[in-house]
Amino acid sequence: LLLLAAAAAMYKQWIPNTNFETASNWDKGRVPCARDVVHFEKDKVVSVFIRSPYVLTDMYLPLNGEFVLAAGAGFTAFDGSWDPGCDSGGTVRFADAEQYSWFNPTLWQDVFPNGELKPRGRMFSVDEERVPCRYDDVIFPAETSFRVNTDSSQQVIHLRSISVMGQELSTPESWAGYLQGPSAPLQFHGNGTLQVTGTGCPDKSGCACGNAPDGPRICAALLRASGKQCPVPVCQSPLQPLGHCCGVCGATVYLDFTPDFDLQKYQDRLVQELLSQPKYTGVQMAISKVHKAQTFLGIVSRSSTPLIQIVLIDDRAGAQTGTAAEQLAADIMEDVAQHGEALGILSGTVEVATGSSFSGQRGSHTLSRITAGTIMGLLFGLMFLGGILFLYRKGKLR
C-alpha cells in the first residue's frame, strides 16, 4: 500500500524553520542561555516562534519582525544566579533567514494530509515535482515560524491550499485575508506571488506540474546543495528525463494517450502487476504528465505535446546498471501492446541507457500511428519527386 502515491493530491511540507529553539538557527550551533547576549540583525526581517520561557542577559531586536509566543513562553532578565548549562556567556547571533528558497527541492518533503512523513518507497518524483506543483497542498508545520523566498520566473505560483500555524487556507478568499495580516510579509518575500485556488487537478489523465518555467532555478538550487555538479552516471549516454536536473541510467517510457486514460488507475496497475514483482525489487519509478517540445528537422517548435512520462531507475551496479529498469520498460511496452487500447493508450516510446552492455540504446513501439521516421521519409520522398517534376516541366530533364 505504501507504493500507491496519490496523484490527485500531493502534500508537501516545508522543512526549515526560524524557531528560537532550533539550534541550527544560531551561529554558535546552540540555543542561547542565561549569560548570553542575543543579537538579531537590525535590518533582517524575521518571524520567530518561541515555545518556552527564557532567561537572557541582553537582547538586540530587529527593526522589522515578530515574536510568536506559545502559551507560557516569554523572556526574563538574567539575575546573575548560577545556570548549570551556561558557564560562560557570549554573543549569540540569529542566522540569516533569507537563504531559504521556495524552489529548492531539498527543503520540501512529501507527507500525508496529517503532516506525517511519507516513508521512502519505490515511487519518486523528478526534481521539478519535488517542489510544490500547481495542484498540491502545502503545509508549514504548526507551531513553527519560517521565512521563504518566492523569487520565480512566474508572476503567480498556483497552489491548491496552504496550511500555516495549523490553519488550512483552501479558498482564494481565506488566503487573500491571510496575506493582509501582519505575519505574511514577514514569512513570504520575493517577486513570485502565491495564490491559492482550492481546486485539484480536473483531468483524470493527470496535470503537468507547472514548474517548468522555474526548472533552471530548481536545478541551480539542487546543484548548489549537492556540490555544484551532477553525479557521474555509469552509463555512457545517460537519459535526461523531462523535469529532472541530472542524467540517469535506466529507462524512460513516453506514452501518448486518449481522453479515456486514467493516470491514477494506470499507476496503480503498474505498481500492483509489475513493479511489485520480486525481480524488480531494486527498481524505482516516477510517473507523471509532462509537456514535451515538438521538433521538426532538429528545430524545436514552440508547441508541445502532452505525454505520460515513466522514469525507471534501479540499484544495480557496473555493467548491470539500469538493466532491471530496462526489463521493466520492456514489460510495460508488452502490456501496452496487449491492453493499450482498453487503457486509453495510443502508443509508447522507450529510451534506454544502461551499463556498458547496452549503453545509449534507444527503442520504440507504436500501436496506432505511423512512426516519425516513416513520416520524415515520406516527406523527403515527396519533396524529391516534386523537384524532379519541376525540373521536367522546365525542360531541364527528359
MOJOBEL-V760829 format. One record per backbone hydrogen bond with DSSP energy under -1.0 kcal/mol. NH is the residue of the N-H (numbers start at 1). CO is the residue of the C=O. Records with the same first field share a line. If there is no record, write none. Layout:
NH = CO + CO
This chain:
4 = 1
12 = 137
13 = 109
14 = 139
15 = 107
18 = 145
20 = 49
25 = 22
26 = 23
27 = 93
29 = 26
36 = 33
37 = 90
38 = 58
39 = 92
40 = 60
44 = 41
48 = 66
50 = 68
54 = 74
56 = 76
57 = 36
58 = 36
60 = 38
63 = 42
66 = 46
68 = 48
70 = 50
73 = 70
74 = 52
76 = 54
78 = 56
86 = 83
92 = 37
94 = 39
95 = 25
102 = 149
104 = 101
107 = 104
108 = 105
109 = 13
111 = 11
112 = 116
115 = 112
118 = 110
124 = 285
128 = 243
129 = 126
130 = 127
134 = 209
136 = 133
137 = 10
138 = 161
139 = 12
140 = 163
148 = 187
149 = 100
150 = 189
157 = 193
159 = 195
160 = 136
161 = 136
162 = 169
163 = 138
164 = 167
167 = 164
169 = 162
175 = 171
176 = 172
177 = 173
178 = 174
179 = 175
181 = 178
186 = 183
187 = 183
188 = 184
189 = 148
193 = 155
195 = 157
197 = 159
198 = 160
206 = 203
214 = 211
215 = 212
218 = 214
219 = 215
220 = 216
221 = 217
222 = 218
223 = 219
224 = 220
225 = 221
226 = 222
228 = 223
239 = 248
244 = 241
248 = 239
250 = 353
251 = 312
252 = 351
253 = 310
254 = 349
255 = 308
256 = 347
258 = 344
261 = 258
263 = 204
266 = 262
267 = 263
268 = 264
269 = 265
270 = 266
271 = 267
272 = 268
273 = 269
274 = 270
275 = 270
276 = 271
277 = 274
280 = 277
281 = 278
283 = 280
284 = 313
285 = 122
286 = 311
288 = 309
290 = 307
292 = 305
294 = 303
296 = 299
299 = 296
301 = 294
305 = 292
307 = 290
308 = 255
309 = 288
310 = 253
311 = 286
312 = 251
313 = 284
320 = 317
321 = 318
323 = 320
326 = 322
327 = 323
328 = 324
329 = 325
330 = 326
331 = 327
332 = 328
333 = 329
334 = 330
335 = 331
336 = 332
337 = 333
338 = 334
339 = 335
340 = 336
343 = 339
345 = 340
346 = 256
347 = 256
348 = 365
349 = 254
350 = 363
351 = 252
352 = 361
353 = 250
355 = 321
358 = 355
361 = 358
363 = 350
365 = 348
375 = 371
376 = 372
377 = 373
378 = 374
379 = 375
380 = 376
381 = 377
382 = 378
383 = 379
384 = 380
385 = 381
386 = 382
387 = 383
388 = 384
389 = 385
390 = 386
391 = 387
392 = 388
393 = 389
394 = 390
395 = 392
396 = 391
397 = 391
